[in-house]
Amino acid sequence: MKKSLPGLTIVNIVATSELEQRVDLDKLACTKGFLYDYAIYPCAYLKDENMQATVSIFASGKMICVGSKSLDSARHDLKHAAKRLAELGLIEPTEIDAKLRNIVATGELGCTIDLGKLSRKLSHVIYEPEQFPGMIYYANELEGASILIFANGRVVFAGLKSLKSLKVGKRVLASLSGLISKA
């Protein structure tokens, strides 16, 4: 067992924003940087060299940024998408208010884990090794987020709703580490 746990690494941030105006997506079908085919999905995607992530743009004006590693990066990508749409004359220039919706982060417990034993020590657990190679743990402190725990000690946090919840996640990891060392 490692003496101290490393931090959590953000691997994906999902953020949304509203343009508060409609977007004619058909005009994006042949525009550089955009991908739009209604037969595939009812939104346009924007990904270009000025972005870290991908922004989905819906005709309603809703935008979803997926794949950034920080809220600042997601905010930048949403603003960039709005600016591109305005430059194309598809919307009026508008301020963007990015709302954090989901954080996915990974970490390490620093040892191998007997998931069967650990699942018996915790409540709010789904562990069905025939269905999935990890254990799903819903720690009360994480307010609905889940932790996927794998036998090799890797953990994946999904559904975190704030940057503050990352600190809570670190505390949950520390408590799990304590449970595992007593096994």
Secondary structure, DSSP 8 states (H G I E B T S, - for coil): --SS----EEEEEEEEEE-SS---GGGGTTSTTEEE-TTT-SEEEE--TT-SSEEEEETTSEEEEEEESSHHHHHHHHHHHHHHHHHTTSS-------EEEEEEEEEE-SS---HHHHHHH-SSEE--TTT-SEEEE--GGGTT-EEEEETTSEEEEEEE-SSHHHHHHHHHHHHHHHHHHT-
